[in-house]
Amino acid sequence: MSGTSGTEKCYNCGSEGFYYYDWKPYTTNSFECYTCGFITYTSDGYLNLEELNRARSEHNENMDLAEGDEGYLLPLTQEEYDAIKRKPPYMGTIDLTILRKE
C-alpha cells in the first residue's frame, strides 16, 4: 500500500478516530470514529451531462472567462458527453442505507 494511517480527534465527538490517506491511483482520505459513527471518505464517479455543463458554466463565471477566452469551457452536447471514455469507479459509491436520517 502507498498510504498512511493513524489516529486523530473526531470532528463530531472529540474521541480518537482512525484515518487513512493514500495518493495512488489518486488522492483519497477516510476517517472513522467508532465512538459516535462519524465518517468521511473519498468517493468517485461522474457528473451527468446537465451537472457537467452547469459546472463548466460556473467555472467560466468564477474565472471571469468569456467565450473565445483561453480556458473557456463550452457546454458539451449529448454526443460529445457520450464519447468521453470513462474508467469504472475505483472507490465505488456509499451505501446510502448507512446514513442516519435526521
C-alpha positions as CSV (number, residue, x, y, z in Angstrom):
1,M,0.0,0.0,0.0
2,S,1.1,3.5,-0.7
3,G,-0.8,5.3,2.0
4,T,-0.5,6.2,5.7
5,S,-2.8,5.7,8.6
6,G,-3.2,6.8,12.1
7,T,-5.5,8.4,14.7
8,E,-6.8,11.9,15.2
9,K,-9.5,13.7,17.1
10,C,-13.1,13.2,15.8
11,Y,-14.7,16.3,14.5
12,N,-18.1,15.3,15.9
13,C,-17.4,13.9,19.4
14,G,-13.7,14.6,20.1
15,S,-12.9,10.9,20.7
16,E,-10.0,9.3,19.0
17,G,-10.8,8.1,15.5
18,F,-8.9,6.4,12.7
19,Y,-7.8,7.9,9.4
20,Y,-6.3,6.6,6.2
21,Y,-4.7,8.7,3.4
22,D,-3.5,7.4,0.1
23,W,-2.2,9.0,-3.1
24,K,-2.4,6.1,-5.6
25,P,-4.1,6.0,-8.0
26,Y,-5.3,9.4,-6.8
27,T,-5.6,11.2,-3.5
28,T,-8.1,9.6,-1.1
29,N,-8.9,10.2,2.5
30,S,-11.1,8.4,5.0
31,F,-11.9,8.7,8.7
32,E,-13.9,6.6,11.0
33,C,-14.9,7.2,14.6
34,Y,-16.0,4.1,16.5
35,T,-17.4,6.1,19.3
36,C,-20.1,8.2,17.5
37,G,-20.0,6.7,14.0
38,F,-18.8,9.8,12.2
39,I,-17.2,9.0,8.8
40,T,-15.6,10.8,6.0
41,Y,-14.3,9.3,2.8
42,T,-13.4,9.9,-0.8
43,S,-15.7,8.5,-3.4
44,D,-15.6,8.7,-7.2
45,G,-18.0,8.9,-10.0
46,Y,-19.0,11.1,-12.9
47,L,-21.3,14.1,-13.3
48,N,-24.2,13.6,-15.7
49,L,-24.4,15.9,-18.8
50,E,-26.6,18.6,-17.1
51,E,-24.4,18.7,-13.9
52,L,-21.2,18.8,-16.0
53,N,-22.4,21.7,-18.2
54,R,-23.5,23.6,-15.1
55,A,-20.1,23.0,-13.5
56,R,-18.4,24.2,-16.7
57,S,-20.6,27.3,-16.8
58,E,-19.8,28.0,-13.1
59,H,-16.1,27.6,-13.9
60,N,-16.3,30.2,-16.6
61,E,-18.1,32.6,-14.3
62,N,-15.7,32.0,-11.4
63,M,-12.7,32.5,-13.7
64,D,-14.3,35.6,-15.3
65,L,-14.0,33.9,-18.8
66,A,-16.0,34.8,-21.8
67,E,-16.5,32.7,-24.9
68,G,-13.3,33.0,-27.0
69,D,-11.0,33.4,-24.0
70,E,-8.3,30.9,-23.4
71,G,-9.6,28.3,-20.9
72,Y,-13.3,29.0,-21.6
73,L,-15.3,25.8,-21.4
74,L,-18.1,25.4,-23.9
75,P,-21.1,23.3,-22.9
76,L,-20.9,19.7,-24.2
77,T,-23.5,18.2,-26.5
78,Q,-25.0,14.8,-25.7
79,E,-22.9,13.3,-28.4
80,E,-19.7,14.8,-27.0
81,Y,-20.6,13.7,-23.5
82,D,-21.3,10.1,-24.7
83,A,-18.0,10.0,-26.5
84,I,-16.0,10.6,-23.3
85,K,-14.1,7.4,-22.2
86,R,-14.7,6.7,-18.5
87,K,-12.9,4.3,-16.3
88,P,-15.2,2.4,-13.9
89,P,-15.4,3.9,-10.4
90,Y,-12.3,3.0,-8.3
91,M,-13.7,3.6,-4.8
92,G,-17.4,2.9,-5.5
93,T,-20.3,4.8,-4.0
94,I,-21.5,5.0,-0.5
95,D,-24.3,2.7,0.7
96,L,-26.9,5.3,1.5
97,T,-28.7,2.9,3.9
98,I,-25.9,3.5,6.4
99,L,-26.6,7.2,6.6
100,R,-28.7,8.3,9.6
101,K,-31.9,10.2,8.9
102,E,-32.3,13.4,11.0
